[in-house]
Amino acid sequence: YSRRVLDLLAHVAKVDASK
């Protein structure tokens, strides 16, 4: 995957964990 995809996944993971 591209660097942007990994960054996006990390961001989504943080938001999901925040829930």
N, C-alpha and C positions, 0 to 999 in steps of 0.2 A: 504494500500500500504506500501511498505518497505520504509525505510529512504532514500535509494538511489533514489528510484522513485520520492519521494517528492522533493529531492534536484535537480534531473534532471529537473523536471517540473518547479521548481523555476528558474533554469538557462535558460530554454527555454523561460519562461515568460519574463525574463529580456532582452534576445536577441530580442524577438519579440517586446517588448516595445521600444527597441532601434531603431527598424526600423520605 
